[in-house]
Amino acid sequence: MSELIEQVNAGTSLIDQLRQTFTDEEYRNAYAESFLNSYVAGQIKVLREDYPMTQGELAERIGTKQPGIARLENVNYSAWKVETLRKVARALKVRLKITFEEWGSLPGEIERFRKDALLRAPFHKDPVFSPRLQLGRIEDVPTKKGPSTDDNAVRHGALDSAMCEGKDQRAARAGDFSGLAEAI
């Protein structure tokens, strides 16, 4: 792992680093699973906070207690249950999507792992389904197809500087996503 961090510091591309380390199947799977756990936990937290909703309020909506939500938002949690994720999606007014992916899509996902990329509009703010005009008045007129960095920066203030610093990119490239997700 430390060798991979040194390569990142030397400016080696993420794909080159992953090509070298992903020859080990166990490492490759552990890396992808760590990223998945961080992504899911980070997205739940970002969506909950954007709603805005406390952990306790989300817990109440899905029929659990606050420590259960804290567990879901923990990047080290890996016992995901589809039914629980469905309940979270319903409570946050978004849809759940589970998909199998090629390994080649992972570097791009890692590079885009930022707070603004995790946000999704709840149904009532979805640009495709929100009402555009009602009795001649403009209501919730969407200006584009999805959230952008600029709009989210306005809604949420400047992006967390920790997410943009080189040390966080090095951590992601080394397979340690816990710092990234916790910074979200």
N, C-alpha and C positions, 0 to 999 in steps of 0.2 A: 504494500500500500504506500509506503513512504517513497518508493521508487517512482510510483505514478505521480505523486505530488511533486517530486523533483522535476519530472518531465513537464508537468504543467508549468512550473516556474520557469523552465527553460524555453517556453513558448511553443512546445509541441502541440499540434492540433488535437482536439478532443477525439476525433475519429481515429487518428494515428495511435493515440494512447489506448483507446478501447480495442482497436485491432490487436494490439500486443497483449493486453490483459485478458481479453475475452476468449482467448484460446483455451483457457481453463474454464470448463463448463460450470463447475461449482462456483467459481468467482463470478462468472457472467450472470448466473441465476441469482446469486446473493445481491449483486449490484442492482439488477432490475427490480428485485423484490424490495430492496431498501428504498429505491426511488419511488416505487408504487406506494409504499406505506407513507412516505413523506408527502407525496402528491395528494393522496386522498385526505390525510390528516390536515394538511395545509389548506386544501380547498374547503373542507368543512368549516374550518375556523374563519377563513376569509369570507365565505358566504354568510355565515352566522353573524359575523361582525358587520357586514354590509347591510344586513336585513334592516335594522340592527336588532340583535337579540342576545340575551345572556345565555350562558350554558344552561342555567336552570330553566329558562323559558323554552329553549329547544328541547330539553329533557322532558318537560311537561307535555309538549306537543307530540313527542314520539312515544310517550308512555314509559319513561325510565327516570332515573335520578341524575342529578348534575354530575356525579363522579363518572357515570357512563359516558357522558358527552366529553368530559375531560380525557377519558381513555381513548375515545374516537379521534380526538385532536392531538393525541400523542404520537409523534413520528415513529416511535418504537413499537406501536401496536400493530399486530399483523393478523389478528383473528377476525377479519372482516366477515360479516354475514350479509348476504345480499338483501335479506328482508329488512335488516336494520338500515342499510344504505337506502333502500326504497323509502322507508319512513322518513329519513333525514331529507331526502329529495322532496318528498311531498310537503314536509314542514317548511322547507325553504322555497317552495313553489318553483322548483326546477325539475328537470327530468334526469333520471339515472341512465347512464350509458356504460355498458361493459363491453369491451372489445378485445380480441386477440390481435396482436400487432407483430410485424416483422422487427427483427433486431435493429435494422437500419433506421427505424424511425426514432430510436431512443436518443441519439445525440441531439437532434433538434428539440425534442421534448425537454431535455436537460437544459439546453441553452435558453429556452423560453420559460423556464421555471421561475416566475416572478408573480408577485401579488396581483398585478393587473391582468395577467394571463389566466389566473384562476377564477376571476369573477365571471358570473353568469347573471343575466337579467332574470328576475322572477317573472312568472307568467304575465302578471299585470303590467310589467314594464317591457315585455318582450316586443321588439320593434316589428315583428311579423304579426303578432296577435293583438297588440294594444289598439284601442280605438283611435282613429285618426281625426275624424270629424263627427261632431254630434250637434245637430241643429245649427249648423253654421259656425260653431265654435271649434277652435283647435284645442284638442286635449291630448296631452302626451304624444305629440307628434315626434316620431323617431327621426333622427337626422341621418342615421346610417344603419348598417346591418348588425353591428355588434359593438361592444365596448372597445374603446381605444385608450392608449396610454394617456393622451391629453385629457380626455373626458374623465377618466378615473383619477387623474391627478387633481382635477378640479374638484371632483366629488370627495376624494379621500385625502387631499393635501398632496404634497410631493411624495413620490414613491419612497419607501423606506430606503435610506441610503445604504443600509447594510446589505440590501439585496443587490445593489449595483457595484459594490466594491469587489476588487479582484480576489480577495481572500475567499469570498463566498463562491465565486466561479471556480476557484481552485478546489474548494471542498466538494462541489458538485461533480467536478471532473474526477475526483478521487473516489467517488461513491459514498461520501459522507453527506447525506442530505438533511441530517437532523438540524444542523445550524441554519440551513436555508428555511426549512419549514417553520422552525421556531422563530425566525426573524420575521416571518409573515405574520 
